[in-house]
Structure formats: C-alpha cells, structure tokens
Amino acid sequence: MIFGGRIVDSGSFRIAGELSVRRLGFGAMQLPTAPRQARDGAIAVARRAVELGVTLIDTAHLYGWGANEELLAEALYPYPDDLLIATKVGVAPPDPPREADICGRPDFLRGQVEEGLRRLRVERLELLQLHRIDPNVPLADQLGALRELQVQGKIGHIGLSEVTVEQLAQAREIVDVVSVQNRYSVLDREHEGVLDACAAAGIAFLPWRPVHPAASGGAAEIAAVAAESGATAAQVALAWLLDRSPVMLPIPGTGSIVHLEENVAAADLRLSDDQLRRLDRLGG
C-alpha cells in the first residue's frame, strides 16, 4: 500500500499545544450500550482501539444520554495516561411531547458537565466540546458557563461542534477554542472554510462522518483508488483526510473490531500525487 508522491502524515498532533494524540482517533457513537451481549462487544471494540494505539476517543452526552460515556468508563477506566476522551454537552433529551433539542442554558450545561465527570469517573474533562450553539441563548452566556467550569478545574480545554467561520471567530473572542468538530469528508466539504480557519489558527479539526456512504456520488473514483492501492474505500477516504491538513484528526466510528482495525490501518496508507489529485477533484 506504499506509493510514491506525498506521504500521509499520520503521526501525532498536540491539541492546544499540550494534549498529544495520534491523528487518527475513534468515534464511540456507534458502540451499542445494550443488551449485555452487544455491550460486551462494544467494550471489546473500545479496548481494542486502545490496544491499536488510538489515543483520542470522542463521545457525547447525547450518545445514549450518557450511556456511551458510562460504557467507555466500564471498558477503559482507569485510563491510560496518554488517552484523551473528549465529550460533548448541549443537547437536551426528549421529554414527550418535546423532542430532543439544543439547550445552551448555563445551568443546563453545568449539569451535563457534572454528569459527564461522574459517568467518565474523572475530576476533569480534558476536552469538552459544545455540541451545538443554542441560537436562543447568548453565545457569551454559553461559553461563559464553560469558562467558569474551566476556571474551577472541571474542564481542561473547550471546543465547538458544527459551527460556521463566523461563529468560530465570535467564540474565540470569548474563550480559547482548541478544537472544532464539523461534518467533513472527501465527498462532503461544506465546511471547507471552517477547516481552513482552524488550520490558520492551529485548532484541531475533528471531522465527524469522515467516511462517505458507499452509494454517494464520487464513490466510483474512491473505489478505483482503493483497488489500485490494495486498500478499502474507507481507508482511502481516511488517508485523504490525513493528507488534507495537519490539523485534521479523523474520528471514524464502528461497532466492529474488523472495521476498527481496517480504519486504524489507514494511518499507514500512502497515496500518490495523482491519486490525491483525483480525490481532490471530487470536492468540485
């Protein structure tokens, strides 16, 4: 799987200049938390990720309304010294007839942070990301609540999720933003401008849904590159992301150990200049 041309830098990245992680992480959203047999399999996947050298795992209060955080604690606590578990807050669970919704009220955010600390069995959330900005609450109030928790030592660093370039700039006037988690892949580059802003500022960019759906337009070109490389389409998509920007930290998720191992192996895939150019063109 080695070709001439650009070498994919799949090494490490220091979030905020101090949290050193391998650039290819793991998204825990797809890990089932019940029933017992499925849960045991999910625990095995989480443990295998760490065995394979993954040092960045992404979760959220939204994922099972805390059950995903509890699963990771059951699987991995006490945590290895080099493991960073990032979580997210800011979505309220459904309360019929009300559906789940964004909630950025300071008291609500503080409550979810406290729950995250308890579920993950830690005294400090090293990376806490605001899952979505609540348009009904002043941004200064939302980020101000997180900054207060940071001063108290309950949050180490603050990140954002699904933001625009303008929102990122506004947030950076209030707090030190160290990460952004937006949807992005070789076939979905809506947030190209946000990625470029993060790269300019040295902010970690964690693309969610980093692997395209198999039936998406452009999949044929990716499949062709995969065939040439002796790799899977998912590995090609992840290798392209790692090449796209040094601040890119993909977090592919899966509930399968086989797929996990395939994803992690993408860090060693090298694509030629021609292959990278062909994939670049898929973004229009």
Salt bridges, closest charged atoms under 4 A:
GLU18 OE2 - HIS157 NE2 3.12
ASP40 OD1 - ARG36 NH2 2.75
GLU51 OE1 - ARG48 NH1 3.22
ASP58 OD2 - LYS88 NZ 2.88
GLU70 OE2 - ARG119 NE 3.59
GLU74 OE2 - ARG36 NH2 3.13
GLU74 OE1 - ARG39 NH2 2.77
ASP107 OD1 - ARG105 NE 3.26
GLU114 OE2 - LYS154 NZ 2.44
GLU115 OE1 - HIS61 NE2 2.85
GLU115 OE1 - ARG119 NH1 2.93
GLU126 OE2 - ARG124 NE 2.87
GLU148 OE1 - ARG110 NH1 3.75
GLU162 OE2 - ARG183 NH1 3.88
GLU162 OE2 - HIS191 NE2 3.26
ASP188 OD2 - ARG183 NE 2.40
GLU190 OE1 - ARG183 NH2 2.51
GLU192 OE2 - ARG244 NH2 2.35
ASP196 OD1 - ARG244 NH2 2.97
GLU221 OE2 - ARG278 NH2 2.87
GLU228 OE2 - ARG278 NH2 3.00
ASP243 OD2 - ARG6 NH1 3.19
GLU261 OE2 - ARG48 NE 2.95
ASP273 OD1 - ARG6 NE 3.71
ASP274 OD2 - ARG278 NH1 3.23
ASP280 OD2 - ARG6 NH2 3.71
